[in-house]
Amino acid sequence: MKFQSLHKNSVFDPKKTLRVKGNIWELHGPRIMGILNVNPDSFYDGGKYNSAEQALIRAEKMIKEGADIIDIGGMSSRPGAEIISEELELSRVMPVITEINNRFPKAIMSIDTIHAKVAKEAVQAGAAIVNDISAGKLDAQMIETVAMLQVPYIMMHMRGTPATMKQHCEYDDLLTDMLRYFDQRIQVALAAGIKDIILDPGFGFSKTLQQNFELLAKLDRLKLLEFPLLAGLSRKSMIWKSLDISPADALNGSTALHMLALQKGANFLRVHDVAQAKEVVTLFNLLSN
């Protein structure tokens, strides 16, 4: 199968730069995205940061520990989770985005949402990146909205919805099917005018435990698409189920897989534990240099 090499729509090399909040980010080394869930039912930290005050304290801690991005999510995407309304999602994320933007105006926030309306209002309030687990497939307005906002777009691989994704784990060939999926979604995004794209392979989304490890082992194959990669492995079930522990005890396993993801070409790590991920990145950079 032949994929289009790189869609040459910019003087910047998408492998090495992103436009973020008016600045050019060089991607010579990995960057860290800190997870800030402001919902009651995320698999690990649901309910911990539901108030704007709690979320602000958490954001400050992650910034001090070295997070490059704070990823704010008002809807859980754990297996079996139902899609919530835009209004409920907005009521959860907007106070947090506003407070963080006021207190830490230089902080880079991403909005983790499948809803175009939420993406638009979040960016208008200070978010600088849109992180969409559906790659625009669950809201027909999302791609057009992100193109209008002119912000980087993280598109993830998933089949179905969080509520149904466990029913969609059959592939002819996992990596080949994912390459086809991303190539198609990239074409749609570029045609709409989105200039900066990050690919998230979606560990834990419509994939079995064994498929998650296959994906990690072959993650570098996704570099064929020539866009930055984000790895979201932190405390996921592929770790704690394999080790027969709980998500609360999965930090060590997360750290181990984070190093492997970087060695396989990940440009971003999406993590719950920023300080520990920062240590991984520091050691990886020393190895790489």
N, C-alpha and C positions, 0 to 999 in steps of 0.2 A: 504494500500500500504506500502510495506517495502522498506526503503532506506538503502543503505549500511551505516553503522555507520561511522567510520572514516577510511580513507585509510591510514593505518599506514606505511608511507613511510619515516618517519623521527624520529630522537630522540627528536625533538622539538615538542611541542604540538601546532598545527596550531591555536588553539583557543587563545593562549597566546603569541605567538612570530611570528615575521616576520624577514626575512633577508633583510635588506635594505642598500645598498651601503657599504657592507662589515661589517655591524653591526647587532646585534640582537636587534630588537625592542620588548620590553615587552608591551603587550596590557592589562595591568591591569586597565588602564583608557582610556577614549575616546581620540581620536586625531582629529585634524582639518585639512581639505584640503581646501586651498584657491583657488578660481576659477580665472584664468587669461585667458580670451578669447582674442585672437589676430586675430579676424575676424570681418567683418563689419556688421554681421547680427544676432548675438546671441540675444535672446529675451529680455534681460535686459541691458547688457552692451556692445552690439555690436558696434564696431567702436571707443570705448573709448581708447583702448590700442593698436592701430594698429602699432605704431612705436616701435622700440626696446627701445628708450629712455622713452616713456610713460610706456611701459611694465616694464621696470627696476624700475621706480619710484613706480609703483603699487606693484611689487614684494617686494621691500624693506619695504613698508608700511605693507604688510601682514606678513612678517617675524618678524618685530618689534612688531606686535600685537599678535604674538604667533602661526602663522600657522606652522604646522608640515610638510606639503607638499604644494607645489605650482603646481597646475594642469593646464597645458598649452594646449590650444585647438585652432587649426587653422581652424576648420570647425564647423559651427553651426549645432546642432542637434535638433533645435526647430521643432515643428510640421510643416510639409510641406517643410522643407529644403532639398535641393538636395545634393547628394554626389559630392564633388569636386575632382579634380585630385590630385594625389600624389605630382606632381610638384608644384601646387599652394599651397597646404598645407605646403610643405617643405619650400617654400619661405616665408611663414608667421611665422612658428614656429622656424626654425633653428637660425635666428639671435637673437631671444629672449632667447632661451636656451643657446646659446654661451655666450651672455652678462651676463646672470644671473650666469652661471657657473664661469665666470671669476671674477665677482664682489663679488659673495657670494658662494664660493666653497663648503661650508658646507651645503648649502641649498639642500633640497630634492625636486626634481622636478618629476612630472609624466607627461607623454605625453598622451593626450586625443585624440585617433585616432582609426579608423577602418582599417588603412592601415599598412601592415607589413613593407613595406619599410620605412614609416615614423617612425614607432616604432624603427626600427633598427638604423636609422641615428640619431634619437633623443637620444637614450640611448648611442650611441657612442660619442655624443657631451656632455653628462652629465646628462641626465634624468636617474632616478633610478627605475621607476615604469611605467608600461603600463596600461592605462585605456581605455578599449574597450567596447563601448556601444553595440556591436554586439556579444560579447563573441566568437569571431572568426568565425562567420557565414557569414560575408561579404567579407572576404579575406581568401582564403584557406591556405595561407602561415602564417597566424598570429600565430596560436598555436605553430607551429614548430619554428617560429622566436623567440617568447618569451621564449620557452624552451632553445633555443641556447643562448639567452642573459642572462638567469638565473636571472631574475628580478621578483619581485612580479607582479601578473596579476590581475587586477580588471575586472571581467566579469559581464556585466549587462544583465538584462532580458528585451528583446524587441522582438516584432514580426514585420516582414517586415523591412522597412527602415524608417528614419524620414519622408520621403515624403509620405509613405503609412501606417504608423503605426496606424493612427486613424481608418483605415478600419479593424483592427485586434484586436478588443476588446471583442470578444466572447470567453467565457471560460466555461467548464463544472463546474469547481470549481477553482476560481482564485488561491488560495494558493496551492492547490494540483497540479494544472497544473504547477505552478512556481517551486514547489519542483521537479517535474519530469524534467522540463527543466534544472534546475541547476544540478541535479544529472547526467544527460546525458553529459552536458558540462564539469562538473568536471572530469568525467571518461575520456573524450577525453584529457583534459589538463594534468591530472596525467599520462596517458599512454604515452604522448609525453615527459614527464620529467619536467613539471612545478611543482615547489615545494611549492610556496607560492601563495595562491589564496585568493582574497577578493571578496565577493558577493555584487552586487548592485541591489536591486530589481527593479530599474527603475521607480521611481515615475514620472508619466506624459507620459510614453512611452507605447503605445498600451494599455492604461487603461483609462476608463472613470473617471469623477470626483468622482463619488461614489466608484468606484473600488480603487482609490487612498486612500480614507479614510478607506476602508475595509482593504487594504494592511497594512496601518500604524497601525490600531487597532490589526492586527494579525501578526505583523512583527516578534514577538518572535518565531513564528512557523518555520521560516527559520533557526533558531539556531539548528534545527534537523540535518542540514547538517554539523554542527560543523566547520564552517569556519567563519572568521570575516565578519561583515556586514558593508556596507557603505550606508548611507542615504543621498540622494541628494534631499532635499526639498526646498532649498533656493529660495524664491521669485517666486515659481512656480504657475501655473495657478490654482491648487487646492486651493491655498490660496487666490489669488486676485480675481478670479472669484466667489468664495464662499462669499467673503466679499464685492463684488462690488466695488473694488478699482483697482488701477493700480499696475504693478510690482514695481514701484518706491515707493509705499506706503506699501509694503508687508513685511517690516522688522519685525514689531511686531508679525504678524502671523507666520513668519518663526521661530522666537525665541520660540514661544509657541510650535510649532510642533517639533522643535529640542529637547526640553526637553522630549517630549513624545517619540521620536525616541530613545533617550538614555535609557529611562526607559524600552523600549521594546527590548533592546539588541544591538543597533547600536554601533559599535566600532569606526566608523569614521563619521564625518559630513562634507559634501562637501558644502561650503558656499561662498557667495559673501562678507559677512560682518564678518570678522575674529574676531575683537575685541568683538563684541556682542556674537558670538558663544563661544569665550573663557570664557566669563562670565557664559554662560549656563553650560559649562563643569565644571568650578570651583564650581558652586553651586550644580551640580549633584554629583560631587565627595564628597562634604561635606554631602549630603544626604545619599550617599552610605556608607560612613564611619561611 
